[in-house]
Amino acid sequence: MLHIADQFDFAGEIISLEPFGCGHINDTYLIKALQEGRQFKYLLQRINHKVFTSPINVVKNIEKVTSHLQKKIAEAGGDTSRETLTFIPTKKGLNFYISDSGDFFRVYKYISHTVTYQRVENPMLFYHSGKAFGKFQRMLADFDASQLYETLPNFHDTRKRYAALMTSAECNIKSRAEWCAAELDFAAQRRDIMSILLQLKESGKIPERVTHNDTKLNNVMLDEKTGEGVCVVDLDTVMPGLSLYDFGDSIRFGANTAAEDERDLSKVGLDLELFEYYTRGYLSETGDMLNETEKDCLPFSALLMTLECGMRFLTDYLDGDIYFKTDYAEHNLDRCRNQFRLAEDMENNLDKMRQIVNKYR
């Protein structure tokens, strides 16, 4: 990896390079470099080209979005070096490097004095996360989403996610379908709700926007002292989409009363207090931007994104765990069961979720 890092034009000499973070998709390394007694930090990432089949388009999307964000941040008197991602180019002036083996790498400046969390440790962290993702969408509200490549086609087309699940169950290449009959039935019973958001988009009732598409709590860098959101990161999935995808996925990940792979399903459910904190933060930034139909659908979006994620975990389990990183044979199945239990609890709490949204809209 040192040879790869040496292709990039950053300050100083490398004094350490070690694995960093726990992302499902890409491999990330923290580089520490020393120049004239000062230490600099960078993040080197290998983009998973099995997931992102056109990594160059991923980088082009990020270049366009971060350029727009830098202008917005500068206009507001903010710090462009901290409030959005900054590429470190290669010595040839590109924002990516392709190794001899065909692996695709890029380097970002490390944003110092920030922290990330895998789980919500107190409600205000989730409030600041909602505010950060809301601000991200607001700053990109006047960016033409059609300029971006759809790097993961049909990423949140829940209808196609369901069709893919059924195909995987029918093919059953790993002979695992018999172990998840109840989960397949759970998805089938909810097939009718999978088209709701796409139908609203197709009818013009909700607009296409620039969306992040991976709005987990750990994709917001928070100030280590104040806990306030500093920068939204992991922009690989930025592309055209619906604002509701981002809101719903945040709730799915952050307002679960248990970890995403908790096997004791009695511990899994929707934390309504956390839902309220996130909603308050998110709508404080987007309340004037979203239309009324988008606001109406916020609670449902959390249910839909949770159902969809569960189907993705189940599909990957049936396919032999080729997309998500796993620690043991049933890991994706356990994740699926967890998400379906959370979706079920959301179904039971939709009225309460609507009341909370109405409070802040």
N, C-alpha and C positions, 0 to 999 in steps of 0.2 A: 504493500500500500504506500510505502514511502516514495516509490518511483512514481506512482500516480499523483500523489500530493505535490511532487516536485514539478509537475507540469503547470501548476497554477502560480500566478504572479502575486503572491502575498508577501507581507513584510517579515523579515527575519529568518532565522534558521529553525527548523523543526526540532523541538526538544522532546515531544511525545506525541503519539498517535494511538488512540485506543477506542474500542467500540463505545457507542453512546446511544442512550435511549432504548426504547423497546417497541418500535413501530412494527406493524404486521407485514409491511410490504418492502420498503427500502432498507438497505444497510447504511448506517450512519456512523461516522467516526469523528471524535473530537481531536482537533489538531491544536497543539500549543506551540507557539513559536516565540523566539526571543530576538529582540533587536535593540542594541544599545541599552541593555538593562531593562527594557520594557517587555512585558509579556503580551502577546496577542493570541486570540482564540478564533478558530474557524471550524466550520462544520463541513466535512467532506461526505458526500452521499453517492452511493451507487444506485442508480434508478433501476428498478426491477423491469427489465424490458419484456419479460413474459406477461406482465400486467399492462404496462404502458408500451404498446407495440410501436409507437412513434415517439420516442423520447425527445426528439428535436422539437416536435410540436408542443410537448409539455413545456419545454424551456421557452419557446416563443410565447406561449400563453402567459407564463409568469413574467417574462420581460414586459409585455404589454400592460399587464395589470399593475405590476410594481411601478412602472413608469408613471401611470395615471395616479396611483396612490401617492407617489413622491411629490407630484405637483400639488395635490390636494393638501397634503401634510404641510408642505412649504407655505402654501397660501394661508393656512391656519396658524402659522408660526410654530409648527411642531418640529421635531427632530427626525429628519428623514433617515438617519443612520440607525435609529432605534425603533421607529414606528412601522417600518415595513422591511421586508427582506432585501438584502444587498448582495448581488453576485460579486464574487472575486473571479475575474477573467483568467483564462489561461495565458501563458506567455505569448501565444499567437493571437490574443485578443478575443477569443470566443468564450462564451459562458458555459461551455461544456467540453469534455474531453472523452474521446472514444479510445479505449485501450486496444492493444493488439488482439486481445481475445474477444473484442466486440462489446465489452462492458461500457456502460455510459455513466460518466461521473460529472459532478458539479460541486462547487464550493460556495458557501455563504459566509458572510461575517457572522460571528457569534455575538448575540445580543447580551451584553454583560448586565449583571445586577438584576437578573430576572430568574424566575423559577417557573416550573410547570408541575402540574399535579395529575396523577392518574385517576384520583377520585376526589370528590368534593369533600374537603376537610372542614369547611364551615360555609354557611349559606352565602356570605358576602363574596366568597371566591366565585360562586356560580353567578351571582349578580354581575360581577365585573366581567365574567366570561360572556354573559349575554350582552352586556353593553359593548364589549369589544367586537363580537361578531355582528351586532347591529350596526355599529359604526363602520365596519368593513363593508357591509352591504350599502349603507347610506353613501359612503364616499364613491362607490362604484355605480350608483343609481343612474348617472348620466353617461356611463360608458356603454357603448353599443356592443351588446353581448354577441352579436353575429360576427364580430371580428375574431372571436376565439374559436379554436379548433375544438371539436367534441372528441377529446382524447380517449374517453371511455364511452363509446356509443351506447345509448339506451341505459346509462348507468342507473337512473332512478325510474326507468319504465317498469313499474311493478308488475304490469301484465306480462311482460317478457321475462321478468324474473320468475314468475310463477310457471310460465311455459317451460323455461329452462329447468326448473325443479322437477316438473313432471317428466321431462325427457330423461333427466339423470336417473330418476326413479325407475323408469321403464328400461333403460339400458342396464342399470344396476351392475356396472363393470367391476365393482369391488364386493359384490354380494352383500351389501349392507342394508338394502331396502327393508328387509324383514325386521331390522332393529329400530325402525323409525316409522312404522305404520301409523301410530297415533299422531305424530308430528305432520305427516303428509295429509292426514285427514283434517287436522287443525287448519292448515293452509287452504285446503280445498273448500272448507266451510266458509271462508272469508273471501272467496274469489270475487264476489260481486262488488266489494268495496275498493278493489285494487285499481279501478279505472277512474275514480272520482276526480282526483286532481288533474289528470291528463285531459279528461273531458272538459273541465273548467278552463284549462289552457286552450284547448282546441276551439272552444266557444268564445274565446276572447275575454272571459271574465277575470282571469288572472294573467299577468304579463310574464314574459320570459325575462329573466334578469341574469346578471353575472352572479354565480353562486360558488361557494367554496367546496361544498359536497363532502366534507369530512370534518364537521364542526364539533369534534370532541373537545372536552375540557383541556386535554393535553396539547392541543394545537393553538393555545393562547399563551404567550409569554406574559407572565404577571410580574409586576414590580416586587422585588423581594422584601421591600419595607412596607409599602402601602397596600399591596395586594391588587392594585388597579391594573387593568389590561394595558399592555405596552404594544404588543405586536401579534397579529394573526399569522401563523406559520403553516408549513406543509401545504403549499399551494399547487401541488401536482394535479389535483382534481378540479382546479378552477376552470369553469367552462359555462356555457349557457345552461340555465336551469330555472327552477322555481325557488323563490325565497322560502317557501314552506319546507323544502327539503332540508335546508340548513337549520331552521328552527327545530323541526321534528327530530333530526339526528342528534342535536345537542341535548334535547330532553331524554331521548333514548339512552344516551351514554351517561349523562350526568345526574339524572333524577331517579335512577334505579337505586333501590335501597340496598343492593348487593353488587358485587363485582360482576363483570360481563360473563364470566365463566363459573360463577358460583353454582355448585351442584345441588345444594340444599335449596330447593325451590320455595320452601316456606319462608326463606329470607328475601325472596325477590318480590318487588312491587314498586309502585310509583310513589315517590316522596312528594306530596302535594306542596309542602313548604318550599322545597327546592324548585319545583315547577313555578311557584309564584315569584321567587327571587329572580330566576332567569327571565321570566316573562317581563317583569318590571324593568330589568336592565335592558333587555332587547327592545322593548317598545319605547323606552326613553330615547332611543336613537332612531327608530324606524317608524314611530307612530304616525308621523306626517308623510312618510314615504309610501307605506303599504296602502293598498286600497281596502275597502270594507270586506270584500270577499276573502282576500288574503287573511285579514284579521279573524274573520269567522272560522277559517279553516285551520288556525294554529293548533288547537287541541287535537283535531283529527290527524294533522300531519305527524304528530308524535306517535300516534298509534300506527299509522301507515309505515313510517320509517322503521319502527320496531318490528313490525310484521315482515317487512321487506328484508331487513338485516337477518332475521331469523331464517328466512328462506335462503338467503345467500350462504349462511353457515351450513344449512342442511344440504344444499346443492354441493358445496365443496366437500362435505363429509361423504356424500354418495360418489363423488368423482375421485375420491382418494386423496383429499387434502392437498390440492395443487395450487391454491390461491392464498389462503391465510396460513401464517406460520402456526404450527401446533406443537404442543409439548408431550402429547400422548395420543393414543389411537382414537379415543372418543371425544377429543377436545372440541372439535367443531359441533358434534352432536350435543354436547353439554351446553355450548354457547347457544345453539338453536333453542333448546328447551328453556333456557334462561330467558331468551328474548320473547318466546311465545308466552311464557308466564307473565312477563312484564306487559305484553300487549293485552293480555286478558284483563289485567288489573286496570290498564288504561281504559278499556271498554267500560268497565264498571265505574270509572271516575270522570267520564267525558263531561257530564253536567257540571261538576265542580270545577273542572278545567275551564269550561266556558265562562263560568262566573268570574274566575280569576282574570281571564283575558279581558272581559268587559270592564273590569275595574281599572285597567290601565290603558285601554285603547284610545 
